[in-house]
Amino acid sequence: MEYGFAKLSKGPDALAAILHALAAPVPHFMAWVTIQTELLGGLAIRRALNHRTGHGSTPSNVSNDLYGRLRNQFSEEQLLQRAGKSHLKIIGRV
């Protein structure tokens, strides 16, 4: 969304001039389409992330949630054993 706002703040004519220099077809139309796509796409992604948990999913939240689920099914020792085995398999394949 930040890129869309930046392009909008500089004006669509500035982006159209760049697109014209790149020989893009219909540069003014493409400038508006680009700005709207970036704004609406960013908004859609932000809403989707916020809708899932109410505050958005960060990698740490996902990691903690996954660890919690695995911890319910396996002991700490079993998790460490499985992690060690998967690490060896990955190295062995290379």
C-alpha positions as a Python dict, from the first residue, in 0.01 Angstrom:
ca = {
    (1, 'M'): (0, 0, 0),
    (2, 'E'): (289, 237, 69),
    (3, 'Y'): (399, 226, -293),
    (4, 'G'): (47, 305, -408),
    (5, 'F'): (30, 605, -173),
    (6, 'A'): (373, 723, -287),
    (7, 'K'): (272, 707, -652),
    (8, 'L'): (-54, 883, -573),
    (9, 'S'): (124, 1159, -377),
    (10, 'K'): (362, 1226, -667),
    (11, 'G'): (68, 1225, -902),
    (12, 'P'): (-33, 974, -1164),
    (13, 'D'): (124, 1196, -1432),
    (14, 'A'): (472, 1125, -1294),
    (15, 'L'): (413, 751, -1320),
    (16, 'A'): (256, 796, -1664),
    (17, 'A'): (572, 975, -1781),
    (18, 'I'): (783, 682, -1664),
    (19, 'L'): (552, 433, -1830),
    (20, 'H'): (558, 640, -2152),
    (21, 'A'): (941, 634, -2146),
    (22, 'L'): (920, 255, -2112),
    (23, 'A'): (688, 246, -2414),
    (24, 'A'): (398, 105, -2216),
    (25, 'P'): (65, 118, -2400),
    (26, 'V'): (-185, 379, -2274),
    (27, 'P'): (48, 515, -2001),
    (28, 'H'): (-209, 733, -1818),
    (29, 'F'): (-458, 449, -1795),
    (30, 'M'): (-185, 207, -1686),
    (31, 'A'): (-69, 455, -1420),
    (32, 'W'): (-416, 464, -1263),
    (33, 'V'): (-454, 87, -1288),
    (34, 'T'): (-116, 40, -1118),
    (35, 'I'): (-198, 278, -833),
    (36, 'Q'): (-541, 126, -773),
    (37, 'T'): (-405, -229, -787),
    (38, 'E'): (-138, -152, -529),
    (39, 'L'): (-380, 25, -297),
    (40, 'L'): (-661, -230, -321),
    (41, 'G'): (-427, -529, -317),
    (42, 'G'): (-249, -401, -7),
    (43, 'L'): (-579, -332, 164),
    (44, 'A'): (-707, -681, 81),
    (45, 'I'): (-394, -847, 220),
    (46, 'R'): (-406, -635, 535),
    (47, 'R'): (-774, -716, 592),
    (48, 'A'): (-716, -1088, 533),
    (49, 'L'): (-435, -1098, 790),
    (50, 'N'): (-630, -899, 1047),
    (51, 'H'): (-945, -1103, 993),
    (52, 'R'): (-776, -1431, 1076),
    (53, 'T'): (-668, -1357, 1432),
    (54, 'G'): (-797, -1010, 1501),
    (55, 'H'): (-448, -863, 1516),
    (56, 'G'): (-275, -1021, 1220),
    (57, 'S'): (-51, -1323, 1197),
    (58, 'T'): (315, -1264, 1244),
    (59, 'P'): (574, -1536, 1191),
    (60, 'S'): (624, -1559, 1567),
    (61, 'N'): (250, -1609, 1626),
    (62, 'V'): (237, -1883, 1364),
    (63, 'S'): (551, -2043, 1506),
    (64, 'N'): (418, -2034, 1862),
    (65, 'D'): (84, -2175, 1751),
    (66, 'L'): (249, -2457, 1557),
    (67, 'Y'): (480, -2538, 1848),
    (68, 'G'): (184, -2545, 2085),
    (69, 'R'): (-4, -2788, 1863),
    (70, 'L'): (299, -3013, 1824),
    (71, 'R'): (367, -2998, 2198),
    (72, 'N'): (14, -3129, 2263),
    (73, 'Q'): (86, -3437, 2053),
    (74, 'F'): (454, -3505, 2130),
    (75, 'S'): (684, -3477, 2428),
    (76, 'E'): (980, -3237, 2420),
    (77, 'E'): (1215, -3532, 2372),
    (78, 'Q'): (1013, -3666, 2078),
    (79, 'L'): (1015, -3323, 1912),
    (80, 'L'): (1392, -3296, 1949),
    (81, 'Q'): (1439, -3646, 1806),
    (82, 'R'): (1215, -3568, 1509),
    (83, 'A'): (1393, -3238, 1448),
    (84, 'G'): (1730, -3414, 1452),
    (85, 'K'): (1613, -3682, 1210),
    (86, 'S'): (1466, -3434, 964),
    (87, 'H'): (1787, -3228, 974),
    (88, 'L'): (1995, -3534, 890),
    (89, 'K'): (1762, -3628, 606),
    (90, 'I'): (1792, -3281, 452),
    (91, 'I'): (2172, -3288, 475),
    (92, 'G'): (2181, -3644, 341),
    (93, 'R'): (1984, -3546, 29),
    (94, 'V'): (2225, -3271, -72),
}
